[in-house]
């Protein structure tokens, strides 16, 4: 596993940036109790080689392990680039969607790139490649690439299901998974509809909302980013049953949203997904689970006939 190199001085990073221009890109990083990892994440942002200015917004959710002290130290060394948001009360416990609620409103960039504080980037040209593509292709709203999961023992043989192909707008609306730490997209999300506030997977909500603005582009020439699997991760180490419960809540929120919009195609899609996740979240034996899915499919078929 390749680790990020040491961070450069601020004047070295900004020497090729145009004078008096707002950041073109806002790198948004949310973190909680990542004292052992946050420097690797921040260094991987600072090592990005760009011909445009960028800002780094780091939201610490009231960590108790010294993460906030590390962020403050970086912010004092890079005052033009790093903009910390240090919470004194944990916000995730009051409801998810930290980025859309608390970070994106602070982002001034035309584009947003995501990476949480326990992951990091490897390719020094990552965001340059993504911004160049988005600037040249207005029909696309988001770009993304591959990642490599790892733990303290090295690379982990796991597939977290991120898309490794281009996605049509309707696929984004259906919340097809994307590796969050690789995403770079247009800053077009202005608030989250109330229907979606209960969701537990905020990234799926983002992809669905972005689908209203364009398509998704997979960029295979970007070196895979590093996705850390550890016990403190919000999702990576949760049980399969718990993951399906979180997915169920998120899909139910998306169903409510598209019911309000009256989109029959997406209503049918999310009804099917909610029914499937309802069965899978129970952790039933495979044979019972299969029967349950078959039964729910029959219910869905009847619903489809009623809806025409």
Buried (B, 14 or more C-beta within 10 A) or exposed (E): EEEBEEBBEBEEBBEEBEEEEEBBBBBBBBBBBBBBBBBBBBBBBBBBEBEBBBBBBBBBBBBEBEBBEBBBEBBEEBEEBBBBBBBEEEBBEEEBBBBBBBBBEEBEBBBBBBBBBBBBBBBBBBBBBBBBBBEEEEEBBBBBBBBBBBBEEEEBEEEBEBBEEBBEBBBBBBBBBBBBBBBBBBBBBEEBEEBBBBBBBBBBBBBBBBBEBBBBBBBEEBBBBBBBBBEBBBBBEEEEEBBBBBBBBBBBBBBBBBBEEEBEEBBBBBBBBBBBBBBBBEEBEEEEBEEBBEEBEEEBEEBEEEEE
